[in-house]
Amino acid sequence: MEEQVKKVLDEIRPQLQADGGDVKLVSVEDGVVRVQLQGACVGCPMSTITLKNGIERILKQNIPAVKEVKAV
């Protein structure tokens, strides 16, 4: 599943980078994906929305085994 997550994150990454941010995969365990937001995403008041309504939603759509995405 980790390779699937990496592939989807690579598809999302250009959108984050366009706004000066990025995302790094930290781990995938028991359906929980842990990521680290980077660049402009760090400390951005919209980062929670980006994480839940963006990254988590897209990962769940593409990989049904994903239960949750958490920022670390």
mmCIF file as gemmi writes it, N, C-alpha and C atoms, coordinates in Angstrom:
data_model
loop_
_atom_site.group_PDB
_atom_site.id
_atom_site.type_symbol
_atom_site.label_atom_id
_atom_site.label_alt_id
_atom_site.label_comp_id
_atom_site.label_asym_id
_atom_site.label_entity_id
_atom_site.label_seq_id
_atom_site.pdbx_PDB_ins_code
_atom_site.Cartn_x
_atom_site.Cartn_y
_atom_site.Cartn_z
_atom_site.occupancy
_atom_site.B_iso_or_equiv
_atom_site.pdbx_formal_charge
_atom_site.auth_seq_id
_atom_site.auth_asym_id
_atom_site.pdbx_PDB_model_num
ATOM 1 N N . MET Axp A 1 ? 0.831 -1.196 0 1 0 ? 1 A 1
ATOM 2 C CA . MET Axp A 1 ? 0 0 0 1 0 ? 1 A 1
ATOM 3 C C . MET Axp A 1 ? 0.875 1.259 0 1 0 ? 1 A 1
ATOM 4 N N . GLU Axp A 2 ? 2.065 1.172 0.581 1 0 ? 2 A 1
ATOM 5 C CA . GLU Axp A 2 ? 2.931 2.353 0.652 1 0 ? 2 A 1
ATOM 6 C C . GLU Axp A 2 ? 3.264 2.879 -0.744 1 0 ? 2 A 1
ATOM 7 N N . GLU Axp A 3 ? 3.5 1.977 -1.682 1 0 ? 3 A 1
ATOM 8 C CA . GLU Axp A 3 ? 3.817 2.408 -3.053 1 0 ? 3 A 1
ATOM 9 C C . GLU Axp A 3 ? 2.624 3.102 -3.705 1 0 ? 3 A 1
ATOM 10 N N . GLN Axp A 4 ? 1.423 2.618 -3.424 1 0 ? 4 A 1
ATOM 11 C CA . GLN Axp A 4 ? 0.209 3.264 -3.944 1 0 ? 4 A 1
ATOM 12 C C . GLN Axp A 4 ? 0.081 4.673 -3.386 1 0 ? 4 A 1
ATOM 13 N N . VAL Axp A 5 ? 0.334 4.82 -2.092 1 0 ? 5 A 1
ATOM 14 C CA . VAL Axp A 5 ? 0.244 6.132 -1.448 1 0 ? 5 A 1
ATOM 15 C C . VAL Axp A 5 ? 1.265 7.086 -2.064 1 0 ? 5 A 1
ATOM 16 N N . LYS Axp A 6 ? 2.488 6.604 -2.263 1 0 ? 6 A 1
ATOM 17 C CA . LYS Axp A 6 ? 3.528 7.441 -2.873 1 0 ? 6 A 1
ATOM 18 C C . LYS Axp A 6 ? 3.109 7.914 -4.255 1 0 ? 6 A 1
ATOM 19 N N . LYS Axp A 7 ? 2.514 7.02 -5.027 1 0 ? 7 A 1
ATOM 20 C CA . LYS Axp A 7 ? 2.075 7.369 -6.379 1 0 ? 7 A 1
ATOM 21 C C . LYS Axp A 7 ? 1.01 8.47 -6.354 1 0 ? 7 A 1
ATOM 22 N N . VAL Axp A 8 ? 0.037 8.336 -5.468 1 0 ? 8 A 1
ATOM 23 C CA . VAL Axp A 8 ? -1.027 9.343 -5.365 1 0 ? 8 A 1
ATOM 24 C C . VAL Axp A 8 ? -0.452 10.672 -4.866 1 0 ? 8 A 1
ATOM 25 N N . LEU Axp A 9 ? 0.434 10.621 -3.879 1 0 ? 9 A 1
ATOM 26 C CA . LEU Axp A 9 ? 1.05 11.854 -3.376 1 0 ? 9 A 1
ATOM 27 C C . LEU Axp A 9 ? 1.844 12.554 -4.479 1 0 ? 9 A 1
ATOM 28 N N . ASP Axp A 10 ? 2.49 11.77 -5.349 1 0 ? 10 A 1
ATOM 29 C CA . ASP Axp A 10 ? 3.227 12.36 -6.469 1 0 ? 10 A 1
ATOM 30 C C . ASP Axp A 10 ? 2.286 13.083 -7.431 1 0 ? 10 A 1
ATOM 31 N N . GLU Axp A 11 ? 1.04 12.614 -7.524 1 0 ? 11 A 1
ATOM 32 C CA . GLU Axp A 11 ? 0.044 13.266 -8.379 1 0 ? 11 A 1
ATOM 33 C C . GLU Axp A 11 ? -0.48 14.554 -7.734 1 0 ? 11 A 1
ATOM 34 N N . ILE Axp A 12 ? -0.553 14.577 -6.413 1 0 ? 12 A 1
ATOM 35 C CA . ILE Axp A 12 ? -1.048 15.746 -5.675 1 0 ? 12 A 1
ATOM 36 C C . ILE Axp A 12 ? 0.03 16.825 -5.552 1 0 ? 12 A 1
ATOM 37 N N . ARG Axp A 13 ? 1.268 16.4 -5.436 1 0 ? 13 A 1
ATOM 38 C CA . ARG Axp A 13 ? 2.413 17.274 -5.139 1 0 ? 13 A 1
ATOM 39 C C . ARG Axp A 13 ? 2.477 18.551 -6 1 0 ? 13 A 1
ATOM 40 N N . PRO Axp A 14 ? 2.286 18.485 -7.321 1 0 ? 14 A 1
ATOM 41 C CA . PRO Axp A 14 ? 2.386 19.717 -8.121 1 0 ? 14 A 1
ATOM 42 C C . PRO Axp A 14 ? 1.422 20.825 -7.683 1 0 ? 14 A 1
ATOM 43 N N . GLN Axp A 15 ? 0.244 20.439 -7.227 1 0 ? 15 A 1
ATOM 44 C CA . GLN Axp A 15 ? -0.717 21.439 -6.752 1 0 ? 15 A 1
ATOM 45 C C . GLN Axp A 15 ? -0.226 22.111 -5.484 1 0 ? 15 A 1
ATOM 46 N N . LEU Axp A 16 ? 0.366 21.345 -4.59 1 0 ? 16 A 1
ATOM 47 C CA . LEU Axp A 16 ? 0.913 21.915 -3.361 1 0 ? 16 A 1
ATOM 48 C C . LEU Axp A 16 ? 2.124 22.795 -3.667 1 0 ? 16 A 1
ATOM 49 N N . GLN Axp A 17 ? 2.978 22.327 -4.562 1 0 ? 17 A 1
ATOM 50 C CA . GLN Axp A 17 ? 4.174 23.076 -4.914 1 0 ? 17 A 1
ATOM 51 C C . GLN Axp A 17 ? 3.842 24.386 -5.62 1 0 ? 17 A 1
ATOM 52 N N . ALA Axp A 18 ? 2.742 24.418 -6.325 1 0 ? 18 A 1
ATOM 53 C CA . ALA Axp A 18 ? 2.326 25.648 -7.002 1 0 ? 18 A 1
ATOM 54 C C . ALA Axp A 18 ? 2.038 26.758 -6 1 0 ? 18 A 1
ATOM 55 N N . ASP Axp A 19 ? 1.66 26.368 -4.776 1 0 ? 19 A 1
ATOM 56 C CA . ASP Axp A 19 ? 1.386 27.338 -3.71 1 0 ? 19 A 1
ATOM 57 C C . ASP Axp A 19 ? 2.558 27.464 -2.741 1 0 ? 19 A 1
ATOM 58 N N . GLY Axp A 20 ? 3.701 26.867 -3.092 1 0 ? 20 A 1
ATOM 59 C CA . GLY Axp A 20 ? 4.894 26.983 -2.251 1 0 ? 20 A 1
ATOM 60 C C . GLY Axp A 20 ? 5.012 25.93 -1.173 1 0 ? 20 A 1
ATOM 61 N N . GLY Axp A 21 ? 4.156 24.92 -1.207 1 0 ? 21 A 1
ATOM 62 C CA . GLY Axp A 21 ? 4.189 23.873 -0.195 1 0 ? 21 A 1
ATOM 63 C C . GLY Axp A 21 ? 4.639 22.547 -0.756 1 0 ? 21 A 1
ATOM 64 N N . ASP Axp A 22 ? 4.586 21.533 0.073 1 0 ? 22 A 1
ATOM 65 C CA . ASP Axp A 22 ? 4.925 20.177 -0.351 1 0 ? 22 A 1
ATOM 66 C C . ASP Axp A 22 ? 4.452 19.213 0.728 1 0 ? 22 A 1
ATOM 67 N N . VAL Axp A 23 ? 4.52 17.924 0.432 1 0 ? 23 A 1
ATOM 68 C CA . VAL Axp A 23 ? 4.129 16.891 1.38 1 0 ? 23 A 1
ATOM 69 C C . VAL Axp A 23 ? 5.145 15.757 1.297 1 0 ? 23 A 1
ATOM 70 N N . LYS Axp A 24 ? 5.502 15.218 2.457 1 0 ? 24 A 1
ATOM 71 C CA . LYS Axp A 24 ? 6.461 14.112 2.539 1 0 ? 24 A 1
ATOM 72 C C . LYS Axp A 24 ? 5.782 12.963 3.267 1 0 ? 24 A 1
ATOM 73 N N . LEU Axp A 25 ? 5.862 11.782 2.698 1 0 ? 25 A 1
ATOM 74 C CA . LEU Axp A 25 ? 5.311 10.597 3.339 1 0 ? 25 A 1
ATOM 75 C C . LEU Axp A 25 ? 6.233 10.161 4.472 1 0 ? 25 A 1
ATOM 76 N N . VAL Axp A 26 ? 5.655 9.989 5.659 1 0 ? 26 A 1
ATOM 77 C CA . VAL Axp A 26 ? 6.42 9.546 6.821 1 0 ? 26 A 1
ATOM 78 C C . VAL Axp A 26 ? 6.22 8.052 7.044 1 0 ? 26 A 1
ATOM 79 N N . SER Axp A 27 ? 4.951 7.612 7.054 1 0 ? 27 A 1
ATOM 80 C CA . SER Axp A 27 ? 4.69 6.186 7.258 1 0 ? 27 A 1
ATOM 81 C C . SER Axp A 27 ? 3.273 5.83 6.831 1 0 ? 27 A 1
ATOM 82 N N . VAL Axp A 28 ? 3.087 4.518 6.605 1 0 ? 28 A 1
ATOM 83 C CA . VAL Axp A 28 ? 1.763 3.955 6.331 1 0 ? 28 A 1
ATOM 84 C C . VAL Axp A 28 ? 1.647 2.728 7.231 1 0 ? 28 A 1
ATOM 85 N N . GLU Axp A 29 ? 0.652 2.752 8.123 1 0 ? 29 A 1
ATOM 86 C CA . GLU Axp A 29 ? 0.5 1.642 9.06 1 0 ? 29 A 1
ATOM 87 C C . GLU Axp A 29 ? -0.966 1.444 9.397 1 0 ? 29 A 1
ATOM 88 N N . ASP Axp A 30 ? -1.466 0.244 9.171 1 0 ? 30 A 1
ATOM 89 C CA . ASP Axp A 30 ? -2.859 -0.107 9.498 1 0 ? 30 A 1
ATOM 90 C C . ASP Axp A 30 ? -3.86 0.879 8.899 1 0 ? 30 A 1
ATOM 91 N N . GLY Axp A 31 ? -3.629 1.307 7.679 1 0 ? 31 A 1
ATOM 92 C CA . GLY Axp A 31 ? -4.554 2.218 7.005 1 0 ? 31 A 1
ATOM 93 C C . GLY Axp A 31 ? -4.405 3.677 7.383 1 0 ? 31 A 1
ATOM 94 N N . VAL Axp A 32 ? -3.484 3.988 8.279 1 0 ? 32 A 1
ATOM 95 C CA . VAL Axp A 32 ? -3.244 5.374 8.691 1 0 ? 32 A 1
ATOM 96 C C . VAL Axp A 32 ? -1.978 5.871 7.985 1 0 ? 32 A 1
ATOM 97 N N . VAL Axp A 33 ? -2.15 6.936 7.22 1 0 ? 33 A 1
ATOM 98 C CA . VAL Axp A 33 ? -1.038 7.531 6.484 1 0 ? 33 A 1
ATOM 99 C C . VAL Axp A 33 ? -0.571 8.754 7.269 1 0 ? 33 A 1
ATOM 100 N N . ARG Axp A 34 ? 0.723 8.779 7.571 1 0 ? 34 A 1
ATOM 101 C CA . ARG Axp A 34 ? 1.296 9.93 8.273 1 0 ? 34 A 1
ATOM 102 C C . ARG Axp A 34 ? 2.174 10.69 7.295 1 0 ? 34 A 1
ATOM 103 N N . VAL Axp A 35 ? 1.898 11.997 7.208 1 0 ? 35 A 1
ATOM 104 C CA . VAL Axp A 35 ? 2.644 12.851 6.289 1 0 ? 35 A 1
ATOM 105 C C . VAL Axp A 35 ? 3.182 14.064 7.023 1 0 ? 35 A 1
ATOM 106 N N . GLN Axp A 36 ? 4.174 14.672 6.43 1 0 ? 36 A 1
ATOM 107 C CA . GLN Axp A 36 ? 4.722 15.917 6.959 1 0 ? 36 A 1
ATOM 108 C C . GLN Axp A 36 ? 4.505 16.988 5.901 1 0 ? 36 A 1
ATOM 109 N N . LEU Axp A 37 ? 3.765 18.014 6.269 1 0 ? 37 A 1
ATOM 110 C CA . LEU Axp A 37 ? 3.571 19.143 5.363 1 0 ? 37 A 1
ATOM 111 C C . LEU Axp A 37 ? 4.824 19.998 5.412 1 0 ? 37 A 1
ATOM 112 N N . GLN Axp A 38 ? 5.223 20.522 4.256 1 0 ? 38 A 1
ATOM 113 C CA . GLN Axp A 38 ? 6.461 21.277 4.171 1 0 ? 38 A 1
ATOM 114 C C . GLN Axp A 38 ? 6.248 22.596 3.442 1 0 ? 38 A 1
ATOM 115 N N . GLY Axp A 39 ? 7.266 23.444 3.502 1 0 ? 39 A 1
ATOM 116 C CA . GLY Axp A 39 ? 7.233 24.724 2.792 1 0 ? 39 A 1
ATOM 117 C C . GLY Axp A 39 ? 6.15 25.637 3.332 1 0 ? 39 A 1
ATOM 118 N N . ALA Axp A 40 ? 5.421 26.258 2.424 1 0 ? 40 A 1
ATOM 119 C CA . ALA Axp A 40 ? 4.381 27.21 2.808 1 0 ? 40 A 1
ATOM 120 C C . ALA Axp A 40 ? 3.239 26.565 3.585 1 0 ? 40 A 1
ATOM 121 N N . CYS Axp A 41 ? 3.124 25.243 3.51 1 0 ? 41 A 1
ATOM 122 C CA . CYS Axp A 41 ? 2.056 24.542 4.241 1 0 ? 41 A 1
ATOM 123 C C . CYS Axp A 41 ? 2.296 24.556 5.752 1 0 ? 41 A 1
ATOM 124 N N . VAL Axp A 42 ? 3.546 24.679 6.167 1 0 ? 42 A 1
ATOM 125 C CA . VAL Axp A 42 ? 3.876 24.683 7.592 1 0 ? 42 A 1
ATOM 126 C C . VAL Axp A 42 ? 3.347 25.974 8.211 1 0 ? 42 A 1
ATOM 127 N N . GLY Axp A 43 ? 2.467 25.816 9.177 1 0 ? 43 A 1
ATOM 128 C CA . GLY Axp A 43 ? 1.933 26.979 9.865 1 0 ? 43 A 1
ATOM 129 C C . GLY Axp A 43 ? 0.813 27.7 9.131 1 0 ? 43 A 1
ATOM 130 N N . CYS Axp A 44 ? 0.465 27.236 7.948 1 0 ? 44 A 1
ATOM 131 C CA . CYS Axp A 44 ? -0.617 27.879 7.188 1 0 ? 44 A 1
ATOM 132 C C . CYS Axp A 44 ? -1.952 27.559 7.854 1 0 ? 44 A 1
ATOM 133 N N . PRO Axp A 45 ? -2.808 28.561 8.047 1 0 ? 45 A 1
ATOM 134 C CA . PRO Axp A 45 ? -4.099 28.299 8.681 1 0 ? 45 A 1
ATOM 135 C C . PRO Axp A 45 ? -4.997 27.363 7.863 1 0 ? 45 A 1
ATOM 136 N N . MET Axp A 46 ? -4.703 27.208 6.578 1 0 ? 46 A 1
ATOM 137 C CA . MET Axp A 46 ? -5.502 26.336 5.724 1 0 ? 46 A 1
ATOM 138 C C . MET Axp A 46 ? -4.938 24.914 5.654 1 0 ? 46 A 1
ATOM 139 N N . SER Axp A 47 ? -3.842 24.645 6.354 1 0 ? 47 A 1
ATOM 140 C CA . SER Axp A 47 ? -3.184 23.342 6.228 1 0 ? 47 A 1
ATOM 141 C C . SER Axp A 47 ? -4.079 22.187 6.678 1 0 ? 47 A 1
ATOM 142 N N . THR Axp A 48 ? -4.908 22.381 7.684 1 0 ? 48 A 1
ATOM 143 C CA . THR Axp A 48 ? -5.807 21.318 8.132 1 0 ? 48 A 1
ATOM 144 C C . THR Axp A 48 ? -6.826 20.997 7.052 1 0 ? 48 A 1
ATOM 145 N N . ILE Axp A 49 ? -7.334 22.016 6.396 1 0 ? 49 A 1
ATOM 146 C CA . ILE Axp A 49 ? -8.284 21.811 5.302 1 0 ? 49 A 1
ATOM 147 C C . ILE Axp A 49 ? -7.59 21.109 4.136 1 0 ? 49 A 1
ATOM 148 N N . THR Axp A 50 ? -6.371 21.535 3.827 1 0 ? 50 A 1
ATOM 149 C CA . THR Axp A 50 ? -5.6 20.884 2.763 1 0 ? 50 A 1
ATOM 150 C C . THR Axp A 50 ? -5.393 19.416 3.1 1 0 ? 50 A 1
ATOM 151 N N . LEU Axp A 51 ? -5.066 19.125 4.337 1 0 ? 51 A 1
ATOM 152 C CA . LEU Axp A 51 ? -4.803 17.754 4.764 1 0 ? 51 A 1
ATOM 153 C C . LEU Axp A 51 ? -6.061 16.891 4.675 1 0 ? 51 A 1
ATOM 154 N N . LYS Axp A 52 ? -7.148 17.337 5.269 1 0 ? 52 A 1
ATOM 155 C CA . LYS Axp A 52 ? -8.36 16.514 5.36 1 0 ? 52 A 1
ATOM 156 C C . LYS Axp A 52 ? -9.193 16.548 4.081 1 0 ? 52 A 1
ATOM 157 N N . ASN Axp A 53 ? -9.48 17.732 3.557 1 0 ? 53 A 1
ATOM 158 C CA . ASN Axp A 53 ? -10.358 17.849 2.385 1 0 ? 53 A 1
ATOM 159 C C . ASN Axp A 53 ? -9.614 17.648 1.075 1 0 ? 53 A 1
ATOM 160 N N . GLY Axp A 54 ? -8.308 17.727 1.114 1 0 ? 54 A 1
ATOM 161 C CA . GLY Axp A 54 ? -7.516 17.536 -0.091 1 0 ? 54 A 1
ATOM 162 C C . GLY Axp A 54 ? -6.82 16.194 -0.086 1 0 ? 54 A 1
ATOM 163 N N . ILE Axp A 55 ? -5.728 16.107 0.648 1 0 ? 55 A 1
ATOM 164 C CA . ILE Axp A 55 ? -4.874 14.918 0.626 1 0 ? 55 A 1
ATOM 165 C C . ILE Axp A 55 ? -5.63 13.666 1.086 1 0 ? 55 A 1
ATOM 166 N N . GLU Axp A 56 ? -6.292 13.738 2.231 1 0 ? 56 A 1
ATOM 167 C CA . GLU Axp A 56 ? -7.001 12.557 2.748 1 0 ? 56 A 1
ATOM 168 C C . GLU Axp A 56 ? -8.12 12.124 1.806 1 0 ? 56 A 1
ATOM 169 N N . ARG Axp A 57 ? -8.892 13.057 1.325 1 0 ? 57 A 1
ATOM 170 C CA . ARG Axp A 57 ? -10.01 12.737 0.432 1 0 ? 57 A 1
ATOM 171 C C . ARG Axp A 57 ? -9.518 12.04 -0.842 1 0 ? 57 A 1
ATOM 172 N N . ILE Axp A 58 ? -8.461 12.569 -1.435 1 0 ? 58 A 1
ATOM 173 C CA . ILE Axp A 58 ? -7.929 12 -2.679 1 0 ? 58 A 1
ATOM 174 C C . ILE Axp A 58 ? -7.325 10.622 -2.434 1 0 ? 58 A 1
ATOM 175 N N . LEU Axp A 59 ? -6.588 10.463 -1.328 1 0 ? 59 A 1
ATOM 176 C CA . LEU Axp A 59 ? -6.024 9.151 -1.015 1 0 ? 59 A 1
ATOM 177 C C . LEU Axp A 59 ? -7.128 8.118 -0.798 1 0 ? 59 A 1
ATOM 178 N N . LYS Axp A 60 ? -8.181 8.476 -0.063 1 0 ? 60 A 1
ATOM 179 C CA . LYS Axp A 60 ? -9.275 7.542 0.189 1 0 ? 60 A 1
ATOM 180 C C . LYS Axp A 60 ? -10.009 7.17 -1.102 1 0 ? 60 A 1
ATOM 181 N N . GLN Axp A 61 ? -10.153 8.118 -2.009 1 0 ? 61 A 1
ATOM 182 C CA . GLN Axp A 61 ? -10.815 7.843 -3.282 1 0 ? 61 A 1
ATOM 183 C C . GLN Axp A 61 ? -10.011 6.842 -4.105 1 0 ? 61 A 1
ATOM 184 N N . ASN Axp A 62 ? -8.701 6.954 -4.066 1 0 ? 62 A 1
ATOM 185 C CA . ASN Axp A 62 ? -7.829 6.126 -4.884 1 0 ? 62 A 1
ATOM 186 C C . ASN Axp A 62 ? -7.397 4.823 -4.204 1 0 ? 62 A 1
ATOM 187 N N . ILE Axp A 63 ? -7.391 4.828 -2.869 1 0 ? 63 A 1
ATOM 188 C CA . ILE Axp A 63 ? -6.934 3.653 -2.118 1 0 ? 63 A 1
ATOM 189 C C . ILE Axp A 63 ? -7.935 3.399 -0.985 1 0 ? 63 A 1
ATOM 190 N N . PRO Axp A 64 ? -8.915 2.55 -1.216 1 0 ? 64 A 1
ATOM 191 C CA . PRO Axp A 64 ? -9.961 2.307 -0.215 1 0 ? 64 A 1
ATOM 192 C C . PRO Axp A 64 ? -9.432 1.855 1.155 1 0 ? 64 A 1
ATOM 193 N N . ALA Axp A 65 ? -8.249 1.265 1.211 1 0 ? 65 A 1
ATOM 194 C CA . ALA Axp A 65 ? -7.697 0.789 2.49 1 0 ? 65 A 1
ATOM 195 C C . ALA Axp A 65 ? -7.224 1.927 3.389 1 0 ? 65 A 1
ATOM 196 N N . VAL Axp A 66 ? -7.109 3.133 2.846 1 0 ? 66 A 1
ATOM 197 C CA . VAL Axp A 66 ? -6.687 4.289 3.66 1 0 ? 66 A 1
ATOM 198 C C . VAL Axp A 66 ? -7.857 4.691 4.553 1 0 ? 66 A 1
ATOM 199 N N . LYS Axp A 67 ? -7.59 4.716 5.865 1 0 ? 67 A 1
ATOM 200 C CA . LYS Axp A 67 ? -8.618 5.078 6.847 1 0 ? 67 A 1
ATOM 201 C C . LYS Axp A 67 ? -8.516 6.546 7.238 1 0 ? 67 A 1
ATOM 202 N N . GLU Axp A 68 ? -7.295 7.039 7.362 1 0 ? 68 A 1
ATOM 203 C CA . GLU Axp A 68 ? -7.082 8.401 7.862 1 0 ? 68 A 1
ATOM 204 C C . GLU Axp A 68 ? -5.7 8.895 7.438 1 0 ? 68 A 1
ATOM 205 N N . VAL Axp A 69 ? -5.587 10.221 7.325 1 0 ? 69 A 1
ATOM 206 C CA . VAL Axp A 69 ? -4.291 10.848 7.066 1 0 ? 69 A 1
ATOM 207 C C . VAL Axp A 69 ? -4.021 11.796 8.221 1 0 ? 69 A 1
ATOM 208 N N . LYS Axp A 70 ? -2.843 11.677 8.8 1 0 ? 70 A 1
ATOM 209 C CA . LYS Axp A 70 ? -2.452 12.521 9.935 1 0 ? 70 A 1
ATOM 210 C C . LYS Axp A 70 ? -1.17 13.265 9.602 1 0 ? 70 A 1
ATOM 211 N N . ALA Axp A 71 ? -1.081 14.51 10.061 1 0 ? 71 A 1
ATOM 212 C CA . ALA Axp A 71 ? 0.144 15.288 9.933 1 0 ? 71 A 1
ATOM 213 C C . ALA Axp A 71 ? 1.018 15.031 11.151 1 0 ? 71 A 1
ATOM 214 N N . VAL Axp A 72 ? 2.305 14.896 10.92 1 0 ? 72 A 1
ATOM 215 C CA . VAL Axp A 72 ? 3.247 14.71 12.032 1 0 ? 72 A 1
ATOM 216 C C . VAL Axp A 72 ? 4.268 15.827 12.037 1 0 ? 72 A 1
